[in-house]
Amino acid sequence: MFRKVVTIMIIGASVAVTACNTVRGTAKDLNSAANAVDNAT
C-alpha cells in the first residue's frame, strides 16, 4: 500500500513539474511573438 502511494505521489510530482515548464515555455513564446509584432509596427 505504501509503495502505491509513493508511486502515485512521484508520478503526480513529475506531471506537475512538466506542466510548469510547459506553461513557462509557452509564456516565453507568446512574449517573444508580441515583441516581434511590436518591433515590426
Backbone as numpy.savetxt, mean C-alpha at the origin, in Angstrom:
# Nx Ny Nz CAx CAy CAz Cx Cy Cz
-4.24 -25.10 17.92 -5.07 -23.91 17.92 -4.20 -22.65 17.92
-3.15 -22.67 18.76 -2.26 -21.51 18.86 -1.56 -21.24 17.53
-1.14 -22.31 16.84 -0.46 -22.14 15.55 -1.39 -21.52 14.52
-2.66 -21.91 14.53 -3.62 -21.33 13.58 -3.78 -19.84 13.82
-3.88 -19.44 15.07 -4.04 -18.03 15.41 -2.81 -17.24 14.98
-1.64 -17.76 15.25 -0.39 -17.09 14.87 -0.29 -16.99 13.35
-0.64 -18.05 12.65 -0.59 -18.04 11.19 -1.55 -17.00 10.63
-2.75 -16.93 11.15 -3.72 -15.94 10.68 -3.22 -14.53 10.96
-2.60 -14.32 12.11 -2.07 -12.99 12.44 -0.94 -12.59 11.50
-0.07 -13.52 11.18 1.04 -13.24 10.26 0.52 -12.93 8.87
-0.45 -13.70 8.40 -1.02 -13.44 7.08 -1.72 -12.08 7.06
-2.45 -11.77 8.10 -3.13 -10.48 8.19 -2.14 -9.32 8.19
-1.05 -9.46 8.93 -0.03 -8.42 8.97 0.63 -8.24 7.60
0.88 -9.34 6.92 1.47 -9.26 5.59 0.57 -8.53 4.61
-0.71 -8.84 4.66 -1.67 -8.17 3.78 -1.75 -6.68 4.11
-1.74 -6.33 5.38 -1.81 -4.93 5.78 -0.59 -4.16 5.31
0.59 -4.74 5.44 1.81 -4.06 5.01 1.80 -3.89 3.49
1.39 -4.89 2.78 1.33 -4.80 1.33 0.34 -3.74 0.89
-0.79 -3.67 1.54 -1.80 -2.66 1.20 -1.26 -1.26 1.45
-0.55 -1.06 2.53 0.02 0.26 2.83 1.00 0.68 1.74
1.85 -0.23 1.34 2.82 0.09 0.29 2.11 0.40 -1.02
1.06 -0.32 -1.33 0.33 -0.08 -2.57 -0.34 1.29 -2.55
-0.96 1.63 -1.45 -1.62 2.94 -1.34 -0.59 4.04 -1.41
0.54 3.87 -0.76 1.60 4.88 -0.80 2.11 5.06 -2.23
2.30 3.97 -2.93 2.77 4.05 -4.32 1.75 4.71 -5.23
0.49 4.42 -5.01 -0.57 5.03 -5.81 -0.61 6.53 -5.55
-0.47 6.94 -4.32 -0.47 8.36 -4.00 0.70 9.07 -4.66
1.86 8.44 -4.68 3.02 9.03 -5.35 2.77 9.17 -6.84
2.18 8.14 -7.45 1.89 8.19 -8.89 0.91 9.31 -9.21
-0.14 9.43 -8.40 -1.12 10.49 -8.64 -0.49 11.87 -8.45
0.34 12.01 -7.46 1.02 13.28 -7.22 1.94 13.62 -8.39
2.63 12.63 -8.89 3.54 12.83 -10.02 2.75 13.24 -11.26
1.62 12.61 -11.51 0.78 12.96 -12.65 0.23 14.37 -12.50
-0.18 14.74 -11.32 -0.69 16.10 -11.09 0.40 17.13 -11.32
1.60 16.84 -10.89 2.71 17.76 -11.12 3.02 17.90 -12.62
2.95 16.81 -13.35 3.20 16.86 -14.79 2.15 17.71 -15.49
0.91 17.60 -15.08 -0.17 18.40 -15.69 0.03 19.87 -15.35
0.39 20.15 -14.12 0.64 21.54 -13.72 1.79 22.15 -14.51
2.84 21.39 -14.72 4.00 21.89 -15.46 3.69 22.08 -16.93
2.78 21.30 -17.46 2.44 21.37 -18.89 1.55 22.59 -19.20
0.82 23.07 -18.20 -0.09 24.19 -18.47 0.50 25.51 -18.06
